[in-house]
Amino acid sequence: MELLHIKIRVSGKVQGVFFRASAKEKADELGVYGFVRNEPDGDVYIEGEAAEEILYKFIKWCNLGPSRAVVEKIDAKPGTVVGFTKFEIKP
């Protein structure tokens, strides 16, 4: 299994709607390691590592987010694998 790294920026109504907590729950469910944090501009930023098919499912979830979120745009770019060992919520 080849490990891939992805950087995701989610825009829209994504802060104050439990996006970070829901992203961690989904990442833990799928086996994605990395982190999620709120950005000063109102976006949510995520870095994750997993196999390609798992990352695809995670990105698909990020396009929807939790029920109270309104995702307007998502930008996902590949990155360099750093070897995350868990998924955490950063402030």
LUMRO-935636 format. One record per atom (N, C-alpha, C, O): residue in three letters; atom name; z, y, x. Coordinates in nm, 3 decimals, decimal comma. Example, Ala and Ser with C-alpha at 12.3 -4.5 7.8 and 13.67 -1.06 7.14 Angstrom:
<torpas>
torpa aa:ALA at:N up:0,780 north:-0,569 east:1,319;
torpa aa:ALA at:CA up:0,780 north:-0,450 east:1,230;
torpa aa:ALA at:C up:0,780 north:-0,330 east:1,320;
torpa aa:ALA at:O up:0,846 north:-0,332 east:1,424;
torpa aa:SER at:N up:0,708 north:-0,225 east:1,285;
torpa aa:SER at:CA up:0,714 north:-0,106 east:1,367;
torpa aa:SER at:C up:0,787 north:0,003 east:1,290;
torpa aa:SER at:O up:0,804 north:0,114 east:1,341;
</torpas>
This chain:
<torpas>
torpa aa:MET at:N up:0,000 north:-0,119 east:0,084;
torpa aa:MET at:CA up:0,000 north:0,000 east:0,000;
torpa aa:MET at:C up:0,000 north:0,124 east:0,088;
torpa aa:MET at:O up:0,091 north:0,145 east:0,168;
torpa aa:GLU at:N up:-0,103 north:0,206 east:0,071;
torpa aa:GLU at:CA up:-0,111 north:0,331 east:0,147;
torpa aa:GLU at:C up:-0,034 north:0,440 east:0,076;
torpa aa:GLU at:O up:-0,054 north:0,465 east:-0,043;
torpa aa:LEU at:N up:0,053 north:0,506 east:0,150;
torpa aa:LEU at:CA up:0,133 north:0,615 east:0,096;
torpa aa:LEU at:C up:0,055 north:0,745 east:0,107;
torpa aa:LEU at:O up:0,000 north:0,776 east:0,213;
torpa aa:LEU at:N up:0,048 north:0,821 east:-0,001;
torpa aa:LEU at:CA up:-0,020 north:0,950 east:-0,002;
torpa aa:LEU at:C up:0,081 north:1,060 east:-0,035;
torpa aa:LEU at:O up:0,185 north:1,034 east:-0,096;
torpa aa:HIS at:N up:0,048 north:1,183 east:0,006;
torpa aa:HIS at:CA up:0,134 north:1,299 east:-0,018;
torpa aa:HIS at:C up:0,055 north:1,399 east:-0,102;
torpa aa:HIS at:O up:-0,062 north:1,424 east:-0,076;
torpa aa:ILE at:N up:0,120 north:1,455 east:-0,203;
torpa aa:ILE at:CA up:0,054 north:1,552 east:-0,290;
torpa aa:ILE at:C up:0,144 north:1,675 east:-0,308;
torpa aa:ILE at:O up:0,266 north:1,664 east:-0,317;
torpa aa:LYS at:N up:0,080 north:1,792 east:-0,312;
torpa aa:LYS at:CA up:0,149 north:1,918 east:-0,339;
torpa aa:LYS at:C up:0,098 north:1,968 east:-0,473;
torpa aa:LYS at:O up:-0,022 north:1,986 east:-0,492;
torpa aa:ILE at:N up:0,191 north:1,990 east:-0,565;
torpa aa:ILE at:CA up:0,154 north:2,027 east:-0,702;
torpa aa:ILE at:C up:0,220 north:2,158 east:-0,740;
torpa aa:ILE at:O up:0,341 north:2,176 east:-0,723;
torpa aa:ARG at:N up:0,140 north:2,250 east:-0,793;
torpa aa:ARG at:CA up:0,194 north:2,376 east:-0,848;
torpa aa:ARG at:C up:0,160 north:2,378 east:-0,996;
torpa aa:ARG at:O up:0,043 north:2,367 east:-1,034;
torpa aa:VAL at:N up:0,263 north:2,392 east:-1,079;
torpa aa:VAL at:CA up:0,245 north:2,390 east:-1,224;
torpa aa:VAL at:C up:0,275 north:2,529 east:-1,278;
torpa aa:VAL at:O up:0,382 north:2,584 east:-1,252;
torpa aa:SER at:N up:0,181 north:2,586 east:-1,353;
torpa aa:SER at:CA up:0,195 north:2,720 east:-1,409;
torpa aa:SER at:C up:0,202 north:2,714 east:-1,560;
torpa aa:SER at:O up:0,151 north:2,621 east:-1,623;
torpa aa:GLY at:N up:0,266 north:2,815 east:-1,618;
torpa aa:GLY at:CA up:0,280 north:2,825 east:-1,762;
torpa aa:GLY at:C up:0,426 north:2,848 east:-1,796;
torpa aa:GLY at:O up:0,502 north:2,904 east:-1,717;
torpa aa:LYS at:N up:0,465 north:2,804 east:-1,915;
torpa aa:LYS at:CA up:0,607 north:2,811 east:-1,953;
torpa aa:LYS at:C up:0,672 north:2,682 east:-1,902;
torpa aa:LYS at:O up:0,686 north:2,584 east:-1,974;
torpa aa:VAL at:N up:0,711 north:2,686 east:-1,773;
torpa aa:VAL at:CA up:0,760 north:2,565 east:-1,708;
torpa aa:VAL at:C up:0,900 north:2,581 east:-1,649;
torpa aa:VAL at:O up:0,954 north:2,486 east:-1,592;
torpa aa:GLN at:N up:0,958 north:2,700 east:-1,662;
torpa aa:GLN at:CA up:1,097 north:2,718 east:-1,620;
torpa aa:GLN at:C up:1,182 north:2,740 east:-1,744;
torpa aa:GLN at:O up:1,139 north:2,803 east:-1,840;
torpa aa:GLY at:N up:1,305 north:2,687 east:-1,739;
torpa aa:GLY at:CA up:1,394 north:2,699 east:-1,854;
torpa aa:GLY at:C up:1,363 north:2,599 east:-1,965;
torpa aa:GLY at:O up:1,411 north:2,614 east:-2,077;
torpa aa:VAL at:N up:1,283 north:2,497 east:-1,933;
torpa aa:VAL at:CA up:1,245 north:2,397 east:-2,033;
torpa aa:VAL at:C up:1,274 north:2,255 east:-1,982;
torpa aa:VAL at:O up:1,217 north:2,158 east:-2,032;
torpa aa:PHE at:N up:1,362 north:2,245 east:-1,883;
torpa aa:PHE at:CA up:1,401 north:2,117 east:-1,823;
torpa aa:PHE at:C up:1,287 north:2,047 east:-1,751;
torpa aa:PHE at:O up:1,283 north:1,924 east:-1,744;
torpa aa:PHE at:N up:1,192 north:2,126 east:-1,697;
torpa aa:PHE at:CA up:1,079 north:2,066 east:-1,626;
torpa aa:PHE at:C up:1,126 north:1,992 east:-1,502;
torpa aa:PHE at:O up:1,083 north:1,879 east:-1,477;
torpa aa:ARG at:N up:1,214 north:2,055 east:-1,423;
torpa aa:ARG at:CA up:1,260 north:1,990 east:-1,299;
torpa aa:ARG at:C up:1,334 north:1,860 east:-1,327;
torpa aa:ARG at:O up:1,308 north:1,758 east:-1,262;
torpa aa:ALA at:N up:1,426 north:1,862 east:-1,423;
torpa aa:ALA at:CA up:1,502 north:1,742 east:-1,456;
torpa aa:ALA at:C up:1,410 north:1,632 east:-1,510;
torpa aa:ALA at:O up:1,426 north:1,515 east:-1,477;
torpa aa:SER at:N up:1,314 north:1,671 east:-1,593;
torpa aa:SER at:CA up:1,220 north:1,575 east:-1,649;
torpa aa:SER at:C up:1,127 north:1,520 east:-1,541;
torpa aa:SER at:O up:1,093 north:1,402 east:-1,543;
torpa aa:ALA at:N up:1,087 north:1,605 east:-1,446;
torpa aa:ALA at:CA up:1,002 north:1,560 east:-1,335;
torpa aa:ALA at:C up:1,076 north:1,458 east:-1,249;
torpa aa:ALA at:O up:1,017 north:1,359 east:-1,206;
torpa aa:LYS at:N up:1,204 north:1,483 east:-1,225;
torpa aa:LYS at:CA up:1,283 north:1,387 east:-1,146;
torpa aa:LYS at:C up:1,294 north:1,254 east:-1,221;
torpa aa:LYS at:O up:1,280 north:1,148 east:-1,161;
torpa aa:GLU at:N up:1,318 north:1,261 east:-1,351;
torpa aa:GLU at:CA up:1,328 north:1,139 east:-1,431;
torpa aa:GLU at:C up:1,198 north:1,059 east:-1,423;
torpa aa:GLU at:O up:1,201 north:0,937 east:-1,406;
torpa aa:LYS at:N up:1,085 north:1,128 east:-1,436;
torpa aa:LYS at:CA up:0,954 north:1,061 east:-1,431;
torpa aa:LYS at:C up:0,927 north:1,006 east:-1,291;
torpa aa:LYS at:O up:0,877 north:0,895 east:-1,276;
torpa aa:ALA at:N up:0,960 north:1,085 east:-1,188;
torpa aa:ALA at:CA up:0,940 north:1,041 east:-1,050;
torpa aa:ALA at:C up:1,023 north:0,916 east:-1,021;
torpa aa:ALA at:O up:0,974 north:0,821 east:-0,959;
torpa aa:ASP at:N up:1,148 north:0,915 east:-1,066;
torpa aa:ASP at:CA up:1,234 north:0,799 east:-1,045;
torpa aa:ASP at:C up:1,179 north:0,677 east:-1,118;
torpa aa:ASP at:O up:1,184 north:0,565 east:-1,067;
torpa aa:GLU at:N up:1,127 north:0,699 east:-1,238;
torpa aa:GLU at:CA up:1,069 north:0,590 east:-1,317;
torpa aa:GLU at:C up:0,947 north:0,530 east:-1,248;
torpa aa:GLU at:O up:0,930 north:0,408 east:-1,246;
torpa aa:LEU at:N up:0,863 north:0,616 east:-1,191;
torpa aa:LEU at:CA up:0,738 north:0,570 east:-1,129;
torpa aa:LEU at:C up:0,754 north:0,527 east:-0,983;
torpa aa:LEU at:O up:0,673 north:0,449 east:-0,932;
torpa aa:GLY at:N up:0,858 north:0,577 east:-0,917;
torpa aa:GLY at:CA up:0,874 north:0,547 east:-0,774;
torpa aa:GLY at:C up:0,810 north:0,652 east:-0,685;
torpa aa:GLY at:O up:0,758 north:0,619 east:-0,578;
torpa aa:VAL at:N up:0,813 north:0,778 east:-0,727;
torpa aa:VAL at:CA up:0,762 north:0,889 east:-0,647;
torpa aa:VAL at:C up:0,880 north:0,951 east:-0,572;
torpa aa:VAL at:O up:0,985 north:0,977 east:-0,630;
torpa aa:TYR at:N up:0,862 north:0,974 east:-0,442;
torpa aa:TYR at:CA up:0,965 north:1,038 east:-0,359;
torpa aa:TYR at:C up:0,919 north:1,177 east:-0,320;
torpa aa:TYR at:O up:0,801 north:1,198 east:-0,291;
torpa aa:GLY at:N up:1,013 north:1,273 east:-0,320;
torpa aa:GLY at:CA up:0,979 north:1,410 east:-0,282;
torpa aa:GLY at:C up:1,079 north:1,506 east:-0,342;
torpa aa:GLY at:O up:1,199 north:1,479 east:-0,343;
torpa aa:PHE at:N up:1,029 north:1,620 east:-0,392;
torpa aa:PHE at:CA up:1,119 north:1,719 east:-0,451;
torpa aa:PHE at:C up:1,045 north:1,806 east:-0,551;
torpa aa:PHE at:O up:0,922 north:1,809 east:-0,555;
torpa aa:VAL at:N up:1,125 north:1,876 east:-0,632;
torpa aa:VAL at:CA up:1,073 north:1,975 east:-0,728;
torpa aa:VAL at:C up:1,161 north:2,098 east:-0,719;
torpa aa:VAL at:O up:1,282 north:2,086 east:-0,702;
torpa aa:ARG at:N up:1,101 north:2,215 east:-0,730;
torpa aa:ARG at:CA up:1,178 north:2,339 east:-0,728;
torpa aa:ARG at:C up:1,109 north:2,446 east:-0,812;
torpa aa:ARG at:O up:0,988 north:2,441 east:-0,834;
torpa aa:ASN at:N up:1,188 north:2,541 east:-0,860;
torpa aa:ASN at:CA up:1,134 north:2,658 east:-0,929;
torpa aa:ASN at:C up:1,087 north:2,758 east:-0,825;
torpa aa:ASN at:O up:1,149 north:2,773 east:-0,719;
torpa aa:GLU at:N up:0,979 north:2,828 east:-0,854;
torpa aa:GLU at:CA up:0,927 north:2,931 east:-0,767;
torpa aa:GLU at:C up:0,962 north:3,068 east:-0,826;
torpa aa:GLU at:O up:0,977 north:3,081 east:-0,948;
torpa aa:PRO at:N up:0,975 north:3,170 east:-0,742;
torpa aa:PRO at:CA up:1,009 north:3,305 east:-0,792;
torpa aa:PRO at:C up:0,908 north:3,361 east:-0,893;
torpa aa:PRO at:O up:0,944 north:3,444 east:-0,977;
torpa aa:ASP at:N up:0,782 north:3,316 east:-0,885;
torpa aa:ASP at:CA up:0,679 north:3,369 east:-0,976;
torpa aa:ASP at:C up:0,675 north:3,298 east:-1,112;
torpa aa:ASP at:O up:0,590 north:3,328 east:-1,195;
torpa aa:GLY at:N up:0,769 north:3,205 east:-1,135;
torpa aa:GLY at:CA up:0,774 north:3,136 east:-1,263;
torpa aa:GLY at:C up:0,709 north:2,999 east:-1,263;
torpa aa:GLY at:O up:0,723 north:2,925 east:-1,361;
torpa aa:ASP at:N up:0,640 north:2,963 east:-1,156;
torpa aa:ASP at:CA up:0,579 north:2,830 east:-1,145;
torpa aa:ASP at:C up:0,683 north:2,727 east:-1,104;
torpa aa:ASP at:O up:0,795 north:2,761 east:-1,067;
torpa aa:VAL at:N up:0,644 north:2,601 east:-1,112;
torpa aa:VAL at:CA up:0,722 north:2,490 east:-1,058;
torpa aa:VAL at:C up:0,639 north:2,428 east:-0,946;
torpa aa:VAL at:O up:0,519 north:2,405 east:-0,962;
torpa aa:TYR at:N up:0,704 north:2,401 east:-0,832;
torpa aa:TYR at:CA up:0,637 north:2,342 east:-0,717;
torpa aa:TYR at:C up:0,694 north:2,204 east:-0,690;
torpa aa:TYR at:O up:0,816 north:2,184 east:-0,689;
torpa aa:ILE at:N up:0,605 north:2,109 east:-0,668;
torpa aa:ILE at:CA up:0,645 north:1,970 east:-0,646;
torpa aa:ILE at:C up:0,571 north:1,915 east:-0,525;
torpa aa:ILE at:O up:0,453 north:1,941 east:-0,506;
torpa aa:GLU at:N up:0,642 north:1,841 east:-0,443;
torpa aa:GLU at:CA up:0,578 north:1,759 east:-0,340;
torpa aa:GLU at:C up:0,621 north:1,616 east:-0,367;
torpa aa:GLU at:O up:0,738 north:1,589 east:-0,391;
torpa aa:GLY at:N up:0,525 north:1,525 east:-0,364;
torpa aa:GLY at:CA up:0,556 north:1,386 east:-0,392;
torpa aa:GLY at:C up:0,476 north:1,291 east:-0,306;
torpa aa:GLY at:O up:0,365 north:1,321 east:-0,262;
torpa aa:GLU at:N up:0,536 north:1,174 east:-0,283;
torpa aa:GLU at:CA up:0,470 north:1,069 east:-0,206;
torpa aa:GLU at:C up:0,481 north:0,936 east:-0,279;
torpa aa:GLU at:O up:0,587 north:0,899 east:-0,328;
torpa aa:ALA at:N up:0,369 north:0,866 east:-0,285;
torpa aa:ALA at:CA up:0,363 north:0,734 east:-0,349;
torpa aa:ALA at:C up:0,221 north:0,680 east:-0,326;
torpa aa:ALA at:O up:0,139 north:0,745 east:-0,261;
torpa aa:ALA at:N up:0,195 north:0,563 east:-0,380;
torpa aa:ALA at:CA up:0,060 north:0,508 east:-0,378;
torpa aa:ALA at:C up:-0,029 north:0,590 east:-0,471;
torpa aa:ALA at:O up:0,021 north:0,658 east:-0,562;
torpa aa:GLU at:N up:-0,159 north:0,585 east:-0,448;
torpa aa:GLU at:CA up:-0,254 north:0,668 east:-0,523;
torpa aa:GLU at:C up:-0,243 north:0,653 east:-0,674;
torpa aa:GLU at:O up:-0,241 north:0,753 east:-0,746;
torpa aa:GLU at:N up:-0,235 north:0,530 east:-0,724;
torpa aa:GLU at:CA up:-0,231 north:0,509 east:-0,868;
torpa aa:GLU at:C up:-0,101 north:0,563 east:-0,930;
torpa aa:GLU at:O up:-0,101 north:0,608 east:-1,045;
torpa aa:ILE at:N up:0,008 north:0,558 east:-0,854;
torpa aa:ILE at:CA up:0,135 north:0,613 east:-0,902;
torpa aa:ILE at:C up:0,128 north:0,766 east:-0,906;
torpa aa:ILE at:O up:0,173 north:0,828 east:-1,002;
torpa aa:LEU at:N up:0,073 north:0,825 east:-0,801;
torpa aa:LEU at:CA up:0,058 north:0,971 east:-0,799;
torpa aa:LEU at:C up:-0,032 north:1,018 east:-0,912;
torpa aa:LEU at:O up:-0,008 north:1,123 east:-0,971;
torpa aa:TYR at:N up:-0,136 north:0,942 east:-0,941;
torpa aa:TYR at:CA up:-0,226 north:0,977 east:-1,051;
torpa aa:TYR at:C up:-0,147 north:0,984 east:-1,183;
torpa aa:TYR at:O up:-0,165 north:1,078 east:-1,260;
torpa aa:LYS at:N up:-0,061 north:0,885 east:-1,207;
torpa aa:LYS at:CA up:0,020 north:0,884 east:-1,330;
torpa aa:LYS at:C up:0,117 north:1,002 east:-1,331;
torpa aa:LYS at:O up:0,140 north:1,063 east:-1,436;
torpa aa:PHE at:N up:0,174 north:1,036 east:-1,214;
torpa aa:PHE at:CA up:0,269 north:1,146 east:-1,206;
torpa aa:PHE at:C up:0,199 north:1,280 east:-1,233;
torpa aa:PHE at:O up:0,252 north:1,365 east:-1,304;
torpa aa:ILE at:N up:0,081 north:1,299 east:-1,175;
torpa aa:ILE at:CA up:0,003 north:1,422 east:-1,197;
torpa aa:ILE at:C up:-0,035 north:1,432 east:-1,345;
torpa aa:ILE at:O up:-0,029 north:1,540 east:-1,404;
torpa aa:LYS at:N up:-0,073 north:1,321 east:-1,404;
torpa aa:LYS at:CA up:-0,108 north:1,320 east:-1,547;
torpa aa:LYS at:C up:0,012 north:1,366 east:-1,630;
torpa aa:LYS at:O up:-0,004 north:1,443 east:-1,724;
torpa aa:TRP at:N up:0,133 north:1,319 east:-1,594;
torpa aa:TRP at:CA up:0,254 north:1,363 east:-1,665;
torpa aa:TRP at:C up:0,276 north:1,513 east:-1,643;
torpa aa:TRP at:O up:0,312 north:1,584 east:-1,736;
torpa aa:CYS at:N up:0,255 north:1,561 east:-1,520;
torpa aa:CYS at:CA up:0,275 north:1,703 east:-1,488;
torpa aa:CYS at:C up:0,186 north:1,794 east:-1,572;
torpa aa:CYS at:O up:0,222 north:1,908 east:-1,599;
torpa aa:ASN at:N up:0,070 north:1,744 east:-1,614;
torpa aa:ASN at:CA up:-0,020 north:1,821 east:-1,699;
torpa aa:ASN at:C up:0,039 north:1,845 east:-1,838;
torpa aa:ASN at:O up:-0,002 north:1,937 east:-1,908;
torpa aa:LEU at:N up:0,134 north:1,762 east:-1,876;
torpa aa:LEU at:CA up:0,200 north:1,775 east:-2,007;
torpa aa:LEU at:C up:0,340 north:1,831 east:-1,991;
torpa aa:LEU at:O up:0,378 north:1,925 east:-2,061;
torpa aa:GLY at:N up:0,417 north:1,773 east:-1,899;
torpa aa:GLY at:CA up:0,555 north:1,814 east:-1,879;
torpa aa:GLY at:C up:0,643 north:1,772 east:-1,995;
torpa aa:GLY at:O up:0,600 north:1,697 east:-2,082;
torpa aa:PRO at:N up:0,768 north:1,820 east:-1,996;
torpa aa:PRO at:CA up:0,858 north:1,788 east:-2,107;
torpa aa:PRO at:C up:0,813 north:1,857 east:-2,235;
torpa aa:PRO at:O up:0,727 north:1,945 east:-2,231;
torpa aa:SER at:N up:0,871 north:1,819 east:-2,346;
torpa aa:SER at:CA up:0,824 north:1,866 east:-2,477;
torpa aa:SER at:C up:0,828 north:2,018 east:-2,495;
torpa aa:SER at:O up:0,743 north:2,072 east:-2,566;
torpa aa:ARG at:N up:0,922 north:2,088 east:-2,433;
torpa aa:ARG at:CA up:0,934 north:2,233 east:-2,451;
torpa aa:ARG at:C up:0,844 north:2,311 east:-2,355;
torpa aa:ARG at:O up:0,831 north:2,433 east:-2,368;
torpa aa:ALA at:N up:0,782 north:2,244 east:-2,259;
torpa aa:ALA at:CA up:0,696 north:2,312 east:-2,162;
torpa aa:ALA at:C up:0,559 north:2,342 east:-2,222;
torpa aa:ALA at:O up:0,511 north:2,271 east:-2,310;
torpa aa:VAL at:N up:0,497 north:2,449 east:-2,171;
torpa aa:VAL at:CA up:0,359 north:2,481 east:-2,204;
torpa aa:VAL at:C up:0,285 north:2,495 east:-2,071;
torpa aa:VAL at:O up:0,286 north:2,601 east:-2,009;
torpa aa:VAL at:N up:0,222 north:2,386 east:-2,029;
torpa aa:VAL at:CA up:0,151 north:2,386 east:-1,901;
torpa aa:VAL at:C up:0,015 north:2,451 east:-1,921;
torpa aa:VAL at:O up:-0,066 north:2,404 east:-2,001;
torpa aa:GLU at:N up:-0,009 north:2,560 east:-1,848;
torpa aa:GLU at:CA up:-0,136 north:2,630 east:-1,857;
torpa aa:GLU at:C up:-0,232 north:2,590 east:-1,746;
torpa aa:GLU at:O up:-0,354 north:2,588 east:-1,765;
torpa aa:LYS at:N up:-0,176 north:2,557 east:-1,630;
torpa aa:LYS at:CA up:-0,261 north:2,525 east:-1,514;
torpa aa:LYS at:C up:-0,182 north:2,438 east:-1,419;
torpa aa:LYS at:O up:-0,061 north:2,453 east:-1,403;
torpa aa:ILE at:N up:-0,253 north:2,346 east:-1,356;
torpa aa:ILE at:CA up:-0,192 north:2,263 east:-1,252;
torpa aa:ILE at:C up:-0,287 north:2,260 east:-1,132;
torpa aa:ILE at:O up:-0,408 north:2,244 east:-1,147;
torpa aa:ASP at:N up:-0,230 north:2,275 east:-1,015;
torpa aa:ASP at:CA up:-0,308 north:2,272 east:-0,891;
torpa aa:ASP at:C up:-0,247 north:2,164 east:-0,803;
torpa aa:ASP at:O up:-0,131 north:2,175 east:-0,765;
torpa aa:ALA at:N up:-0,323 north:2,061 east:-0,771;
torpa aa:ALA at:CA up:-0,275 north:1,950 east:-0,689;
torpa aa:ALA at:C up:-0,362 north:1,938 east:-0,565;
torpa aa:ALA at:O up:-0,484 north:1,929 east:-0,574;
torpa aa:LYS at:N up:-0,296 north:1,937 east:-0,449;
torpa aa:LYS at:CA up:-0,367 north:1,926 east:-0,321;
torpa aa:LYS at:C up:-0,303 north:1,817 east:-0,236;
torpa aa:LYS at:O up:-0,182 north:1,797 east:-0,241;
torpa aa:PRO at:N up:-0,384 north:1,746 east:-0,158;
torpa aa:PRO at:CA up:-0,326 north:1,646 east:-0,068;
torpa aa:PRO at:C up:-0,251 north:1,714 east:0,046;
torpa aa:PRO at:O up:-0,281 north:1,827 east:0,084;
torpa aa:GLY at:N up:-0,155 north:1,643 east:0,100;
torpa aa:GLY at:CA up:-0,079 north:1,693 east:0,214;
torpa aa:GLY at:C up:-0,055 north:1,581 east:0,313;
torpa aa:GLY at:O up:-0,109 north:1,471 east:0,298;
torpa aa:THR at:N up:0,026 north:1,608 east:0,413;
torpa aa:THR at:CA up:0,059 north:1,511 east:0,516;
torpa aa:THR at:C up:0,187 north:1,437 east:0,479;
torpa aa:THR at:O up:0,286 north:1,499 east:0,441;
torpa aa:VAL at:N up:0,184 north:1,306 east:0,488;
torpa aa:VAL at:CA up:0,301 north:1,224 east:0,454;
torpa aa:VAL at:C up:0,416 north:1,258 east:0,549;
torpa aa:VAL at:O up:0,400 north:1,260 east:0,671;
torpa aa:VAL at:N up:0,533 north:1,286 east:0,489;
torpa aa:VAL at:CA up:0,651 north:1,320 east:0,569;
torpa aa:VAL at:C up:0,760 north:1,213 east:0,561;
torpa aa:VAL at:O up:0,855 north:1,216 east:0,639;
torpa aa:GLY at:N up:0,747 north:1,119 east:0,468;
torpa aa:GLY at:CA up:0,844 north:1,009 east:0,459;
torpa aa:GLY at:C up:0,967 north:1,039 east:0,377;
torpa aa:GLY at:O up:1,078 north:1,007 east:0,419;
torpa aa:PHE at:N up:0,949 north:1,102 east:0,261;
torpa aa:PHE at:CA up:1,063 north:1,125 east:0,171;
torpa aa:PHE at:C up:1,127 north:0,990 east:0,135;
torpa aa:PHE at:O up:1,057 north:0,889 east:0,125;
torpa aa:THR at:N up:1,258 north:0,989 east:0,115;
torpa aa:THR at:CA up:1,327 north:0,864 east:0,080;
torpa aa:THR at:C up:1,386 north:0,867 east:-0,060;
torpa aa:THR at:O up:1,441 north:0,767 east:-0,106;
torpa aa:LYS at:N up:1,376 north:0,982 east:-0,128;
torpa aa:LYS at:CA up:1,425 north:0,995 east:-0,266;
torpa aa:LYS at:C up:1,353 north:1,114 east:-0,328;
torpa aa:LYS at:O up:1,279 north:1,185 east:-0,260;
torpa aa:PHE at:N up:1,375 north:1,135 east:-0,456;
torpa aa:PHE at:CA up:1,320 north:1,252 east:-0,525;
torpa aa:PHE at:C up:1,437 north:1,340 east:-0,565;
torpa aa:PHE at:O up:1,531 north:1,294 east:-0,630;
torpa aa:GLU at:N up:1,432 north:1,467 east:-0,526;
torpa aa:GLU at:CA up:1,545 north:1,555 east:-0,556;
torpa aa:GLU at:C up:1,501 north:1,686 east:-0,619;
torpa aa:GLU at:O up:1,388 north:1,731 east:-0,603;
torpa aa:ILE at:N up:1,594 north:1,745 east:-0,690;
torpa aa:ILE at:CA up:1,573 north:1,876 east:-0,752;
torpa aa:ILE at:C up:1,630 north:1,979 east:-0,657;
torpa aa:ILE at:O up:1,747 north:1,974 east:-0,620;
torpa aa:LYS at:N up:1,546 north:2,074 east:-0,618;
torpa aa:LYS at:CA up:1,592 north:2,184 east:-0,532;
torpa aa:LYS at:C up:1,609 north:2,309 east:-0,618;
torpa aa:LYS at:O up:1,539 north:2,327 east:-0,717;
torpa aa:PRO at:N up:1,704 north:2,396 east:-0,579;
torpa aa:PRO at:CA up:1,725 north:2,519 east:-0,658;
torpa aa:PRO at:C up:1,605 north:2,612 east:-0,652;
torpa aa:PRO at:O up:1,606 north:2,719 east:-0,713;
</torpas>
